[in-house]
Every structure is written in C-alpha cells, then in structure tokens.
Amino acid sequence: MTRSVRSLLVVLFDLSGLVFAWVGGLLLRFKFDIPPNFIPSLWWGLAILWPLHALACRQARLYRGIWLFASLPDLKRVLRAVALSTAAMLLFSLWYRQYLQTIPRSLLVLYPLLLLLYMGGGRLAYRMWKEHRLYGGLAASGKPVVIIGAGDGAAMLVRGLERSAEWRVVGLVDDDPNKWGHELSGHRVLGGLECLAEVLAAVKATDVILAIPSASGEAFQRATDLAVAAGAHVFTVPGLDDVMSGRVAVSWIRPVEVEDLLGREAVSIDAPLIASVLAGKTVLITGAGGSIGSELCRQVARFGPARLVLFEQSELALYALEQWFVQHMPGVVLVALAGDVKDAARVEEVFAEWRPQVVLHAAAYKQVPLMEIRNAWQAVRNNALGTLQVAECAVRSGVERFVLISTDTAANPTNVIRASKRLAEMVCESLHGLGGSTRFAMVRFGNVLGSTGSVIPKFQDQIARGGPVTVTHPDIRRCFMSIPEAAQLVLQAAAMGQGGEIFVLEMGEPVRIVDLARRMIQLGDYPEGQIRIEFTGLRPGEKLCEELVDDAAPLRTTAHPKVRIASARTVGGDLLPELRIWLDQRIQTDAQVRATLIRWVPEYRPAS
C-alpha cells in the first residue's frame, strides 16, 4: 500500500468519526428512535460539520504521527482535534437553533465522548493489532529474564523487550513493598531484591537486567551482588538521561561492568562557561593520541573550536584519532601533527604556524614501575622538559590559557614519575609568576578507568587467560574516575582558572584493588575459586594509598563541587634558567636523577 493511499484512509477514518459521533449521539439521546422532525437536523449536521471537522483535524496536526507508534503525543493531538470539532458543533447548534430547531443539550457531552472514543480508540486498537502481528510470536520466544526495578526505566525497558526475540520478561523485583503483587505492562512484581534467588528459581531464569538508572552506586552494587550470588548473568541499561528521554534500545543492554559498581555520579559542567573559552578558538592538545588526550579532543570538539590541532608522538595513535574524527565528527577542522614535545624546533614550528589560543598539555610518561628503573632520566625530560618547552612557546605566542594535565598525583611524591609531574607543575607556576597574558592552570586527578596501562584492562586480560590475577598488595587502594568524567572536569577547571591554580578533581572514596579484582572475576561468571588472585608485592615507587594534595595544604572549594584548589609552596621565577641547564644534559643515571629531583622538589621522598 502506497503512502498516499494510507494517508487517504487515515483521513477517511477520522471523517467517519464525525458520522459515528453525530449520529451515535442522536441515537443515544433518543434511545435509538430518532423522531422524524429531527432527521433534517441529522443531515444538516453532517453536511456542515464534516468540512469543519476535517479542518479541525488538520489544525490539530493529526497526521504527523505514525499509527504503529501511537502514544501520548498522538493522544494530545486527538484531544485537540476533538476540542476544535466540539467547538464547531457548539457553534452549529447555536446557529441551527436560531434558524431551524433546537439541538439536544446532551449532544454537547455525547458528541466529544463518542468522537474521542472512535478516533483515540481506533488508533490504540490498530497499534495493538499491528504489534500483535509483528511481535506477538516473540512473546513465547527468547530467554526468560527478571527485571530488577519497577519504575519508569523498567516500564520503558519492558515495552522494548516485548519486541525482542532475545529475552522474555517473566517477572520483576523491587524493594518497594507497595509494588509487590502489582503488574507493570502485564508483568508481575514478584517481591524484593532479597528474594531474587527464589524468584529466579521459580521462573527458571538465569538472566537479570538492572533497570535502576537513577539508583545510587551503593544500591546498584547491592543489586549486582545479589544477582551474582544467585548465579545470574547480570545486564544493565543506559544512564538515566537516555532512559527518561526514551532513547533506550534493547540493543543497548549490556553486561554489568566493574565501572558501573564504583558509584561515580554523573558529571555536571558549566557548558556556557567552557564554550566561552573554547568556541571559535584554535586549541592545541599535546599527547592527543593518549587515553586522556583523545577524550579531551572529543570533548573540546563539542564546543565548536575554530580548529583542533592534534600533537602526538605515536603515528599509530595519531592516525587512529584522526580516522575517528573523520568517521564520527567530520565537521571538525583538524590539524594532525606528529612530533615530540622534547623536540624544541618542532614545537616552535607548530606554535608559529598555527598560533593556538588554548593549549591542553597532556603529553607525559606515566607508568611508574617502568620509568622508575633505567628510564628515570627519560621520564624527567619528557614530563618536565617537554612541559617547559611547550609552556615557554605558549607564553611567547600569547596563548590565552595553558592547562597542564597532571594525570598522576604529584603531592608528596615517592617516585620519579610523580616528582617529574610536580616539577612540571613548578614550571607552570614559575612562568605564571613572571607575569604575562597567558593563564596557567594545573589539574590533578588519580587513576582513570580504562586508560592505557591501567589496572582494569590488565585484569581483564588476566581473567580472559584463566588467571591468575596479580595484585601487588592486599591493602593497596586507589580512587577511580572514568575517562569522559576526567576530560569534562579538566575543561571545567580550565575555564574556571584565573591563573596559577592547582586544581584537584574529586575522586570519591578509594577502592581496594583486591576487591576490584574479585568483582571482575564474579562478573565474568567464573565459579568461586576458579581464578586465583596472587599478591606480588609493591612495585618500585608504589604507594599503598595515593595523595592528591600535600598533607599540610588544605583544599579550597570552587563553584563546582567536584573541583577544588590545592595550596602549594611558592615557586620563584629563578627556577627556570638553572632547570633548563639541567634538563638539557645528555644523560643522567637513575641515582643522579633522584638526587637532583630531591633538590628541585623538596617534598620528594624516594621509596626504598
């Protein structure tokens, strides 16, 4: 059936609703025995109201919706059309009474009710019939699944699963006793979370979907633990924004991951403030191909920069990032440049040609054990000398804002990487102290989930190989945030900076790494004890607990609840000349590097 034919049938259906409501109202009023003197009223009404009703339907934009997906917006349009048609009928009644005969007053009630029943009910009946034809056969297919949650998110999920051949909803559980025994879209709420194991056994299901997108991290973790303890495969739905906006698709249902259990709240940023800093500007991002750098590129692109300059040492990482933008954000003006921040000539060339207005410096070495032994000098030169050269070029070029991404903690450092990052901060503080138009800001945060070399990808690989999972110490703890969260808060801090601040991102409560490993093993559906956890001992330069600030330096609050400012000792401008002489040397042994770092960074205490 062609589109024009379908449209014509819909219009004819709505026009026939007028006949149903007008004639039906008269029949009901006169108990199906219309007096002969009212027959002219019947025909006059049809003749005059038909075009007015057609105009009312068009005015209500009734033909924008698709009947198969008839929903609340379509019902609102039907109500608007019925109201307009009823108003037309009222005007006709007044006119007809003046010249011919009185229309029964009861028709003013019967007419809109019958019209609404016909037009709204017809659309609903069509959708039910069509969905039964399309998806009715799926109701008995698919694996049985229990939904955790019985709120708005669960309601949307259940409706989506009705069209899925993969799962078949057999019940719901929710901790609200008021919902027990009631039904949601025809599926019964069978009890609370504590009885999940009994429910799964009763309905013979092994799959569970968490439909609690607004729940706290603690509640989400409890639900997952109960499902895992019951031997179920645990899945979840997208975040609350996607669920409540109706953008949930069954294909988005995914297994619960360890990131879901860390209880990180959604980040709220001041988008207008960030846009005022980035929109229409040329933004240079060093280390653009890294885990943090690449996410910074994606986040910056959302704010409409005039040009995005990607500076990256790894050819492969630079190419992969460029291709991502070509595929997903082709409208962004990209400049992909290969280069090393230690190469002064290349850095000068980049600034001279592209004249960036905002610089996000994310290029850094960060693997603590690897750089601690036999690579200490390279770590210092990359992290400190690279920062010095990029920052000095920024000052000479009149860059508006320079943001140092202090990816790893630089407070009270006990290893070369941390000390070199603190030295990079001191470079920025010193340049800020010299005055000038460039606003310098430093941003500190801890571990980032899924970043290159982080613990979670390592554990995933070890679990996939059957173990063992190696943890350095049973009491080692770390704070985590997601890569997008870190990038968004970096931009927030960058926009807030007035110059010289060390911003600290709120990392939440520290998590025991051994607990993280156990959860990952459980989520992998491995029986308890099948994959061992081995403790290998602390690695060179590693702390049991990391610090984002100096113990004696209290944090100051900012306008953003997840961004604070750390106090640090004053760094003079005389630091730079002597530091440049040291960093320009060809080679230093690990012992020489540590000895000199102690002089430059008094808070540095090398771990034994």
C-alpha positions as CSV (number, residue, x, y, z in Angstrom):
1,M,0.0,0.0,0.0
2,T,1.4,3.4,-1.0
3,R,1.9,6.2,1.4
4,S,-0.7,8.4,-0.3
5,V,-3.3,5.6,-0.1
6,R,-2.5,5.1,3.6
7,S,-2.9,8.8,4.2
8,L,-6.2,8.9,2.5
9,L,-7.5,6.0,4.6
10,V,-6.5,7.8,7.8
11,V,-8.3,10.9,6.7
12,L,-11.4,8.9,5.8
13,F,-11.3,7.2,9.2
14,D,-11.3,10.5,11.1
15,L,-14.1,11.8,8.9
16,S,-16.1,8.7,9.6
17,G,-15.6,9.5,13.3
18,L,-17.8,12.5,12.8
19,V,-20.6,10.3,11.5
20,F,-20.2,7.9,14.4
21,A,-20.2,10.7,17.0
22,W,-23.0,12.8,15.5
23,V,-25.4,10.0,14.5
24,G,-24.4,7.9,17.5
25,G,-25.1,10.9,19.9
26,L,-28.6,11.4,18.5
27,L,-29.3,7.7,18.6
28,L,-28.3,7.5,22.3
29,R,-30.2,10.7,23.1
30,F,-33.5,9.3,21.6
31,K,-32.9,5.7,22.7
32,F,-32.3,4.6,19.1
33,D,-35.6,6.1,17.9
34,I,-34.9,9.5,16.3
35,P,-38.1,11.4,15.8
36,P,-38.9,12.3,12.2
37,N,-38.7,16.0,12.9
38,F,-35.0,15.6,13.9
39,I,-34.0,13.9,10.6
40,P,-33.2,17.2,8.9
41,S,-31.0,18.1,11.9
42,L,-29.1,14.9,11.4
43,W,-28.4,15.7,7.7
44,W,-27.7,19.4,8.2
45,G,-25.2,18.5,10.9
46,L,-23.4,16.0,8.7
47,A,-23.3,18.5,5.8
48,I,-22.0,21.4,7.8
49,L,-19.8,19.7,10.4
50,W,-17.9,17.4,8.0
51,P,-15.7,20.1,6.5
52,L,-15.3,21.8,9.9
53,H,-14.2,18.5,11.4
54,A,-11.7,18.0,8.6
55,L,-10.3,21.4,9.2
56,A,-10.1,20.7,13.0
57,C,-8.1,17.5,12.3
58,R,-5.7,19.4,10.1
59,Q,-5.4,22.3,12.5
60,A,-4.5,19.8,15.3
61,R,-1.7,18.3,13.1
62,L,-3.2,14.9,13.5
63,Y,-1.5,13.3,10.6
64,R,2.1,13.8,11.8
65,G,2.1,10.7,13.9
66,I,2.5,7.1,12.8
67,W,-0.3,4.8,14.0
68,L,2.0,1.9,14.7
69,F,3.8,4.1,17.4
70,A,0.7,5.9,18.6
71,S,1.5,7.3,22.0
72,L,0.8,10.2,24.4
73,P,1.7,13.0,21.9
74,D,-0.8,11.4,19.4
75,L,-3.5,11.3,22.1
76,K,-2.9,15.0,22.8
77,R,-3.4,15.8,19.1
78,V,-6.6,13.7,19.1
79,L,-7.8,15.7,22.1
80,R,-7.1,19.0,20.3
81,A,-8.9,17.8,17.2
82,V,-11.9,16.7,19.3
83,A,-12.0,20.0,21.2
84,L,-11.9,22.0,18.0
85,S,-14.6,19.8,16.4
86,T,-16.8,20.1,19.5
87,A,-16.4,23.9,19.4
88,A,-17.6,23.8,15.8
89,M,-20.5,21.6,16.8
90,L,-21.5,24.1,19.5
91,L,-21.4,27.0,17.0
92,F,-23.6,24.9,14.6
93,S,-26.0,24.2,17.4
94,L,-26.4,27.9,18.2
95,W,-26.9,28.8,14.5
96,Y,-29.3,25.9,13.9
97,R,-31.4,26.8,17.0
98,Q,-31.7,30.4,15.8
99,Y,-33.0,29.5,12.4
100,L,-34.4,26.0,12.5
101,Q,-34.7,23.8,15.6
102,T,-33.1,23.2,19.0
103,I,-30.3,20.6,19.2
104,P,-30.4,18.4,22.3
105,R,-28.1,19.7,25.0
106,S,-27.0,16.2,25.9
107,L,-25.3,16.1,22.5
108,L,-22.7,18.5,23.8
109,V,-21.5,15.8,26.1
110,L,-22.2,12.7,23.9
111,Y,-20.5,14.1,20.8
112,P,-17.0,14.7,22.1
113,L,-17.0,11.4,24.2
114,L,-18.0,9.3,21.2
115,L,-15.6,11.2,18.9
116,L,-12.7,10.7,21.3
117,L,-13.6,7.0,21.7
118,Y,-13.7,6.5,18.0
119,M,-10.5,8.4,17.0
120,G,-8.4,7.6,20.0
121,G,-9.6,4.1,20.5
122,G,-9.2,3.3,16.8
123,R,-5.5,4.3,16.8
124,L,-4.9,2.3,20.0
125,A,-6.7,-0.7,18.6
126,Y,-4.6,-0.5,15.4
127,R,-1.4,-0.3,17.3
128,M,-2.3,-3.3,19.5
129,W,-3.3,-5.4,16.4
130,K,-0.2,-4.4,14.5
131,E,2.1,-5.1,17.4
132,H,0.5,-8.5,17.9
133,R,1.1,-9.3,14.2
134,L,4.7,-8.1,14.3
135,Y,5.8,-9.1,17.8
136,G,3.1,-11.5,19.1
137,G,5.1,-14.5,18.2
138,L,8.1,-13.2,20.1
139,A,6.2,-13.3,23.4
140,A,6.9,-17.0,23.9
141,S,10.4,-17.0,22.5
142,G,13.7,-15.7,24.0
143,K,15.4,-16.5,27.3
144,P,13.4,-15.8,30.4
145,V,14.7,-12.7,32.2
146,V,13.9,-11.0,35.5
147,I,13.9,-7.2,35.7
148,I,15.3,-5.5,38.8
149,G,13.3,-2.3,39.3
150,A,9.7,-1.4,38.7
151,G,9.9,2.3,37.9
152,D,9.9,4.4,34.8
153,G,13.1,2.9,33.5
154,A,11.8,-0.6,33.9
155,A,8.5,0.3,32.2
156,M,10.4,1.6,29.1
157,L,12.6,-1.5,29.2
158,V,9.7,-3.9,29.4
159,R,8.0,-2.2,26.4
160,G,11.2,-2.5,24.4
161,L,11.7,-6.2,25.4
162,E,8.2,-7.0,24.1
163,R,9.7,-6.6,20.6
164,S,12.8,-8.6,21.3
165,A,13.4,-12.2,20.3
166,E,16.4,-12.4,22.7
167,W,14.6,-12.1,26.1
168,R,11.2,-12.8,27.5
169,V,10.2,-10.9,30.7
170,V,8.9,-13.4,33.3
171,G,8.8,-11.1,36.3
172,L,10.1,-8.1,38.2
173,V,11.6,-7.5,41.6
174,D,11.7,-4.2,43.5
175,D,12.4,-3.2,47.1
176,D,9.2,-1.1,47.3
177,P,6.7,-3.3,49.2
178,N,3.8,-1.1,47.7
179,K,4.6,-2.6,44.3
180,W,4.7,-6.2,45.3
181,G,1.9,-8.2,43.6
182,H,1.1,-5.4,41.2
183,E,1.7,-5.6,37.4
184,L,3.8,-3.5,35.1
185,S,2.8,-3.8,31.4
186,G,1.3,-7.2,32.2
187,H,4.3,-8.5,34.2
188,R,4.0,-9.1,37.9
189,V,6.3,-7.6,40.6
190,L,7.2,-10.8,42.4
191,G,8.9,-9.4,45.5
192,G,12.0,-7.6,46.8
193,L,15.7,-8.0,45.9
194,E,16.3,-10.2,48.9
195,C,14.2,-12.9,47.4
196,L,15.8,-12.7,43.9
197,A,17.3,-16.2,44.2
198,E,13.9,-17.7,44.9
199,V,12.3,-15.7,42.1
200,L,14.9,-16.9,39.6
201,A,14.4,-20.5,40.6
202,A,10.7,-20.2,40.5
203,V,10.6,-18.7,37.0
204,K,13.5,-20.8,35.7
205,A,15.5,-17.7,34.7
206,T,19.3,-17.2,34.7
207,D,19.4,-13.6,33.2
208,V,18.8,-10.4,35.2
209,I,18.6,-6.9,33.8
210,L,19.1,-4.0,36.2
211,A,16.6,-1.2,35.3
212,I,17.5,1.2,38.1
213,P,19.3,4.0,36.2
214,S,18.7,6.6,39.0
215,A,19.9,4.3,41.8
216,S,22.9,5.2,43.9
217,G,26.2,3.4,43.4
218,E,25.7,1.5,46.7
219,A,22.2,0.3,45.6
220,F,23.4,-0.7,42.2
221,Q,26.3,-2.6,43.8
222,R,23.9,-4.4,46.2
223,A,21.6,-5.4,43.4
224,T,24.6,-6.7,41.4
225,D,26.0,-8.7,44.3
226,L,22.6,-10.3,45.0
227,A,22.2,-11.3,41.3
228,V,25.8,-12.6,41.1
229,A,25.2,-14.6,44.3
230,A,22.1,-16.1,42.8
231,G,24.2,-17.3,39.9
232,A,22.6,-15.0,37.3
233,H,24.1,-13.3,34.3
234,V,23.7,-9.6,35.1
235,F,23.0,-6.9,32.5
236,T,22.1,-3.2,32.7
237,V,20.5,-0.4,30.8
238,P,22.0,3.0,29.8
239,G,22.1,6.0,32.1
240,L,19.1,7.9,33.4
241,D,19.2,10.6,30.8
242,D,18.9,8.1,28.0
243,V,16.2,6.1,29.7
244,M,14.0,9.1,30.6
245,S,14.4,10.7,27.1
246,G,13.1,7.5,25.5
247,R,16.4,6.8,23.7
248,V,16.7,3.3,25.2
249,A,17.1,0.5,22.7
250,V,17.2,-3.2,23.5
251,S,20.5,-3.4,21.7
252,W,21.9,-1.0,24.3
253,I,21.5,-3.6,27.1
254,R,25.0,-4.7,28.1
255,P,26.6,-6.8,30.7
256,V,27.4,-5.0,34.0
257,E,31.0,-3.9,34.1
258,V,33.2,-3.0,37.1
259,E,32.9,0.7,36.2
260,D,29.2,0.5,37.0
261,L,30.0,-0.6,40.5
262,L,32.2,2.3,41.5
263,G,29.3,4.6,42.3
264,R,30.6,7.6,40.3
265,E,27.9,10.3,39.9
266,A,27.2,11.9,36.6
267,V,29.3,15.0,35.9
268,S,27.6,18.3,35.6
269,I,29.6,21.0,33.9
270,D,29.1,24.7,33.1
271,A,28.8,24.3,29.3
272,P,28.3,28.0,28.6
273,L,31.4,28.9,30.6
274,I,33.5,26.3,28.8
275,A,32.1,27.3,25.4
276,S,33.2,30.9,26.1
277,V,36.8,29.7,26.5
278,L,36.9,27.2,23.5
279,A,34.3,28.3,20.9
280,G,35.8,29.8,17.8
281,K,39.4,29.3,19.2
282,T,42.4,27.3,17.9
283,V,43.0,24.6,20.5
284,L,46.3,22.6,20.7
285,I,46.3,19.3,22.5
286,T,49.6,17.6,23.1
287,G,49.6,13.9,23.7
288,A,46.4,13.9,21.7
289,G,46.5,10.2,21.0
290,G,46.6,9.1,24.6
291,S,43.6,7.9,26.6
292,I,43.1,11.3,28.3
293,G,44.3,13.4,25.3
294,S,42.0,11.7,22.8
295,E,39.0,12.1,25.1
296,L,39.9,15.8,25.6
297,C,39.9,16.1,21.8
298,R,36.4,14.7,21.6
299,Q,35.1,16.8,24.5
300,V,36.7,20.0,23.1
301,A,35.1,19.4,19.7
302,R,31.7,19.6,21.2
303,F,32.2,23.3,22.0
304,G,32.8,24.4,18.4
305,P,36.6,25.3,18.2
306,A,37.7,27.0,15.1
307,R,40.5,24.5,14.7
308,L,41.7,21.4,16.7
309,V,45.5,20.9,16.5
310,L,46.5,17.3,17.5
311,F,50.1,16.9,18.5
312,E,51.2,13.3,19.1
313,Q,54.4,11.3,19.1
314,S,52.8,8.0,18.2
315,E,52.0,7.8,14.5
316,L,49.5,4.9,15.1
317,A,47.6,6.8,17.8
318,L,47.5,10.0,15.8
319,Y,46.2,8.1,12.7
320,A,43.5,6.3,14.8
321,L,42.3,9.5,16.4
322,E,42.2,11.3,13.0
323,Q,40.1,8.5,11.5
324,W,37.8,8.6,14.4
325,F,37.0,12.2,13.7
326,V,36.7,11.6,10.0
327,Q,34.0,9.0,10.8
328,H,32.2,10.5,13.8
329,M,32.7,14.3,13.7
330,P,33.7,15.1,10.1
331,G,32.7,18.8,10.5
332,V,35.6,19.5,12.9
333,V,38.6,21.3,11.4
334,L,41.5,19.0,12.3
335,V,45.3,19.5,12.0
336,A,47.1,16.2,12.8
337,L,50.8,16.8,13.6
338,A,53.4,14.2,14.6
339,G,56.0,15.4,16.9
340,D,57.8,15.1,20.3
341,V,57.4,17.7,23.0
342,K,61.1,17.4,23.7
343,D,61.9,18.5,20.1
344,A,62.2,22.3,20.6
345,A,62.4,23.1,16.9
346,R,59.2,21.1,16.1
347,V,57.3,22.7,19.0
348,E,58.4,26.2,17.9
349,E,57.2,25.4,14.3
350,V,53.8,24.2,15.4
351,F,53.2,27.4,17.5
352,A,54.5,29.7,14.8
353,E,52.3,28.2,12.1
354,W,49.0,27.5,13.9
355,R,49.0,30.2,16.6
356,P,46.9,28.3,19.2
357,Q,44.9,30.3,21.7
358,V,44.3,27.4,24.2
359,V,46.8,24.7,25.0
360,L,45.9,21.5,26.8
361,H,49.2,19.8,27.6
362,A,48.5,16.0,28.1
363,A,51.8,14.6,26.7
364,A,53.5,12.6,29.5
365,Y,55.0,9.4,30.6
366,K,53.0,7.8,33.4
367,Q,54.0,4.2,34.0
368,V,55.5,4.3,37.5
369,P,57.4,1.0,37.7
370,L,58.6,1.1,34.1
371,M,60.1,4.6,34.4
372,E,61.5,4.2,37.9
373,I,64.4,1.9,36.9
374,R,66.8,2.6,33.9
375,N,64.3,5.2,32.5
376,A,64.2,7.9,35.1
377,W,66.1,10.5,33.0
378,Q,63.7,10.0,30.1
379,A,60.7,10.4,32.4
380,V,62.0,13.7,33.8
381,R,62.9,15.1,30.3
382,N,59.6,14.1,28.8
383,N,57.5,15.3,31.7
384,A,59.5,18.4,32.8
385,L,61.5,19.5,29.8
386,G,58.5,18.8,27.4
387,T,56.3,20.9,29.6
388,L,58.9,23.7,29.8
389,Q,59.3,23.9,26.1
390,V,55.6,23.8,25.3
391,A,54.8,26.3,28.1
392,E,57.5,28.8,27.0
393,C,56.3,28.7,23.4
394,A,52.8,29.3,24.7
395,V,54.0,32.5,26.5
396,R,55.9,33.8,23.5
397,S,52.9,33.2,21.2
398,G,50.5,34.9,23.5
399,V,48.4,31.8,24.3
400,E,45.3,32.8,26.3
401,R,45.2,29.6,28.5
402,F,47.6,26.8,29.2
403,V,46.4,23.8,31.1
404,L,48.8,21.1,32.4
405,I,47.2,17.7,32.7
406,S,48.8,16.3,35.8
407,T,47.5,12.8,35.1
408,D,49.1,11.2,38.2
409,T,49.3,12.5,41.7
410,A,52.2,15.0,42.3
411,A,51.7,15.6,46.0
412,N,54.3,14.1,48.4
413,P,55.9,12.1,45.5
414,T,57.8,8.9,46.2
415,N,58.8,8.0,42.7
416,V,60.3,9.6,39.7
417,I,57.1,9.9,37.6
418,R,55.3,11.8,40.4
419,A,58.3,14.0,41.1
420,S,58.6,14.8,37.4
421,K,54.9,15.8,37.3
422,R,55.4,18.0,40.3
423,L,58.4,19.6,38.6
424,A,56.2,20.2,35.5
425,E,53.7,22.0,37.8
426,M,56.5,24.1,39.2
427,V,57.5,25.1,35.7
428,C,54.0,26.4,35.1
429,E,53.8,28.1,38.5
430,S,57.2,29.8,37.8
431,L,56.1,31.0,34.3
432,H,52.8,32.3,35.8
433,G,54.9,34.2,38.4
434,L,56.8,36.0,35.7
435,G,53.6,37.7,34.6
436,G,52.3,37.9,31.1
437,S,48.9,37.3,29.4
438,T,48.9,33.5,29.5
439,R,46.8,32.0,32.2
440,F,48.4,28.8,33.6
441,A,46.4,26.1,35.4
442,M,47.3,22.6,36.6
443,V,44.8,19.8,37.1
444,R,45.5,16.8,39.3
445,F,43.5,13.6,39.3
446,G,44.1,10.0,40.1
447,N,43.5,6.8,38.2
448,V,41.4,6.8,35.1
449,L,39.3,3.7,34.3
450,G,40.4,2.0,31.1
451,S,43.3,4.3,30.4
452,T,46.4,2.8,28.8
453,G,48.3,0.6,31.2
454,S,45.7,0.9,33.9
455,V,44.7,-1.9,36.2
456,I,41.3,-2.8,34.7
457,P,42.4,-3.7,31.2
458,K,45.3,-5.7,32.8
459,F,42.8,-7.7,35.0
460,Q,40.5,-8.3,32.0
461,D,43.4,-9.8,30.1
462,Q,44.4,-12.0,33.0
463,I,40.9,-13.2,33.6
464,A,40.4,-14.0,29.9
465,R,43.6,-16.1,30.0
466,G,42.2,-18.0,33.1
467,G,44.3,-16.2,35.7
468,P,46.0,-15.7,38.0
469,V,45.0,-12.1,38.6
470,T,48.0,-10.3,40.1
471,V,47.6,-7.6,42.8
472,T,50.6,-6.0,44.4
473,H,49.3,-5.8,47.9
474,P,46.1,-6.8,49.8
475,D,45.7,-3.3,51.2
476,I,46.5,-1.2,48.2
477,R,43.8,1.3,47.4
478,R,43.1,3.6,44.5
479,C,40.5,6.2,43.5
480,F,39.0,6.0,40.1
481,M,37.1,8.1,37.6
482,S,36.0,7.5,34.0
483,I,37.9,8.9,31.1
484,P,35.0,11.2,30.0
485,E,34.5,12.4,33.5
486,A,38.2,13.3,33.8
487,A,38.2,15.1,30.5
488,Q,35.0,17.1,31.3
489,L,36.3,18.2,34.7
490,V,39.6,19.2,33.1
491,L,37.7,21.5,30.8
492,Q,35.7,22.8,33.7
493,A,38.8,23.6,35.7
494,A,40.5,25.2,32.6
495,A,37.5,27.5,32.1
496,M,37.5,28.5,35.8
497,G,41.2,29.2,36.1
498,Q,42.3,32.8,36.7
499,G,46.0,31.8,36.6
500,G,48.4,29.8,38.7
501,E,45.9,27.5,40.4
502,I,46.4,23.8,41.0
503,F,43.0,22.2,40.6
504,V,42.2,18.9,42.2
505,L,39.4,16.8,40.9
506,E,37.2,15.0,43.5
507,M,38.0,11.3,43.1
508,G,35.5,9.8,45.6
509,E,36.3,7.0,48.0
510,P,39.3,4.8,47.5
511,V,38.7,1.3,46.4
512,R,40.7,-1.8,47.5
513,I,42.3,-3.2,44.3
514,V,41.8,-6.8,45.5
515,D,38.0,-6.1,45.9
516,L,38.0,-4.8,42.4
517,A,39.7,-7.9,41.1
518,R,37.2,-10.2,42.9
519,R,34.2,-8.3,41.4
520,M,35.7,-8.5,37.9
521,I,36.1,-12.3,38.4
522,Q,32.5,-12.6,39.6
523,L,31.1,-10.5,36.7
524,G,33.0,-12.8,34.4
525,D,30.7,-15.7,35.5
526,Y,33.6,-17.7,36.8
527,P,32.9,-20.1,39.7
528,E,34.4,-19.0,43.0
529,G,38.0,-20.2,43.3
530,Q,38.4,-21.0,39.6
531,I,40.6,-17.9,39.1
532,R,43.3,-17.2,41.7
533,I,44.4,-13.9,43.0
534,E,48.2,-13.6,43.6
535,F,49.9,-10.9,45.6
536,T,53.2,-9.9,44.0
537,G,54.4,-7.1,46.4
538,L,54.6,-3.3,45.9
539,R,56.5,-2.3,42.8
540,P,59.3,0.3,42.8
541,G,57.9,3.8,43.8
542,E,54.4,2.5,44.5
543,K,52.3,3.7,47.5
544,L,49.5,1.9,49.3
545,C,47.4,5.0,49.1
546,E,47.9,7.9,46.8
547,E,47.6,11.6,47.8
548,L,46.2,14.3,45.6
549,V,47.4,17.1,48.0
550,D,50.1,17.8,50.5
551,D,49.0,16.8,54.0
552,A,49.6,20.3,55.3
553,A,47.9,22.1,52.4
554,P,44.1,22.3,52.9
555,L,41.9,22.4,49.8
556,R,39.8,25.4,48.8
557,T,36.4,25.0,47.4
558,T,35.3,26.4,44.0
559,A,31.9,27.0,42.3
560,H,32.0,23.4,41.1
561,P,31.5,20.6,43.8
562,K,34.0,18.3,42.1
563,V,36.8,20.8,41.5
564,R,38.9,22.2,44.3
565,I,42.1,24.2,44.6
566,A,45.3,22.9,46.3
567,S,47.8,25.2,48.0
568,A,51.4,24.7,47.2
569,R,54.7,26.3,48.2
570,T,55.7,29.4,46.3
571,V,57.9,28.8,43.3
572,G,60.2,31.6,42.2
573,G,60.9,32.7,38.6
574,D,64.6,32.0,39.1
575,L,63.9,28.3,38.8
576,L,63.8,28.1,35.0
577,P,67.3,29.0,33.8
578,E,69.0,26.6,36.1
579,L,66.4,23.9,35.4
580,R,66.9,24.3,31.7
581,I,70.6,23.8,32.0
582,W,70.0,20.5,33.9
583,L,67.3,19.2,31.6
584,D,69.4,19.9,28.5
585,Q,72.1,17.5,29.6
586,R,72.5,14.4,27.5
587,I,72.2,11.6,30.1
588,Q,71.8,11.1,33.9
589,T,71.9,7.9,35.8
590,D,68.8,6.9,37.9
591,A,70.7,7.8,41.1
592,Q,71.7,11.2,39.7
593,V,68.2,11.9,38.7
594,R,66.8,11.1,42.1
595,A,69.5,13.2,43.9
596,T,68.8,16.2,41.7
597,L,65.0,15.8,42.0
598,I,65.3,15.9,45.8
599,R,66.9,19.3,45.4
600,W,64.3,20.7,43.0
601,V,61.3,19.0,44.6
602,P,61.9,19.1,48.4
603,E,58.7,17.1,49.1
604,Y,60.0,14.2,47.0
605,R,60.9,11.2,49.2
606,P,62.2,8.3,47.1
607,A,60.7,4.9,48.2
608,S,63.3,2.4,49.4
